[in-house]
Amino acid sequence: MSGMELAEKLLNLPFVKGVTGDSDFNVKAALVVEDFVATVWFPELAKMAYAEGKTELGKLFENVGKGEQGHADALRNAVKKFNIN
């Protein structure tokens, strides 16, 4: 996936488009965003940095992605805890 394809996908996520709703919707939308940046966006940025020989940037992107995964996990737990469907 190219950087432009990643950017286009990110720009179509709910919060980026200014779509909000009730709190249940917002938790689910935030989870979509966090999952995307943790599993697609930052890993792809890291891959690109490594391909350019920018090892330290690659590591940085990997570490930021891990933090984003923590956000996704917290939101996933909230979905379960608060019985959000």
C-alpha positions as CSV (number, residue, x, y, z in Angstrom):
1,M,0.0,0.0,0.0
2,S,1.4,3.4,-1.0
3,G,1.6,6.3,1.4
4,M,-1.2,8.0,-0.6
5,E,-3.4,4.9,-0.3
6,L,-2.8,4.9,3.4
7,A,-3.6,8.6,3.7
8,E,-6.8,8.2,1.7
9,K,-7.9,5.3,3.9
10,L,-7.2,7.3,7.0
11,L,-9.0,10.3,5.7
12,N,-12.2,8.2,5.3
13,L,-12.3,7.2,8.9
14,P,-15.3,8.5,10.9
15,F,-13.6,11.1,13.2
16,V,-11.5,12.5,10.4
17,K,-14.6,13.1,8.3
18,G,-16.2,14.9,11.2
19,V,-18.8,12.1,11.8
20,T,-19.8,11.8,15.4
21,G,-22.8,10.4,17.1
22,D,-23.8,9.3,20.6
23,S,-21.2,8.0,23.0
24,D,-21.6,4.4,21.9
25,F,-21.1,5.3,18.3
26,N,-18.1,7.5,19.2
27,V,-16.4,4.6,21.2
28,K,-16.9,2.3,18.2
29,A,-15.6,4.9,15.8
30,A,-12.6,5.7,17.9
31,L,-11.8,1.9,18.1
32,V,-11.9,1.8,14.3
33,V,-9.4,4.7,14.1
34,E,-7.1,3.3,16.8
35,D,-7.1,-0.2,15.3
36,F,-6.3,1.2,11.9
37,V,-3.4,3.4,13.0
38,A,-2.0,0.6,15.2
39,T,-2.3,-2.3,12.7
40,V,-1.9,-0.5,9.3
41,W,-0.8,3.1,9.5
42,F,2.2,2.9,11.8
43,P,3.5,-0.5,10.7
44,E,3.4,0.8,7.1
45,L,5.2,4.0,8.1
46,A,7.9,1.9,9.9
47,K,8.2,-0.3,6.8
48,M,8.8,2.7,4.6
49,A,11.3,4.2,7.0
50,Y,13.3,0.9,7.1
51,A,13.2,0.7,3.3
52,E,14.7,4.2,3.2
53,G,17.5,3.1,5.6
54,K,16.0,5.3,8.4
55,T,16.2,2.7,11.2
56,E,15.6,5.0,14.1
57,L,12.5,6.4,12.5
58,G,11.3,2.9,11.8
59,K,11.7,2.0,15.4
60,L,9.9,5.2,16.4
61,F,6.9,4.4,14.2
62,E,6.9,0.8,15.6
63,N,6.8,2.2,19.2
64,V,4.1,4.7,18.5
65,G,2.1,1.9,16.9
66,K,2.4,-0.1,20.1
67,G,1.0,2.9,22.0
68,E,-1.9,3.1,19.6
69,Q,-2.6,-0.6,20.1
70,G,-2.9,0.2,23.9
71,H,-5.6,2.8,23.0
72,A,-7.4,0.3,20.8
73,D,-7.3,-2.3,23.6
74,A,-8.7,0.2,26.1
75,L,-11.6,1.1,23.7
76,R,-12.2,-2.6,23.0
77,N,-12.4,-3.2,26.8
78,A,-14.9,-0.3,27.1
79,V,-17.1,-1.9,24.4
80,K,-17.3,-5.0,26.5
81,K,-17.6,-3.3,29.9
82,F,-20.4,-1.0,28.8
83,N,-22.1,-3.5,26.6
84,I,-21.8,-1.4,23.5
85,N,-23.2,-3.1,20.4
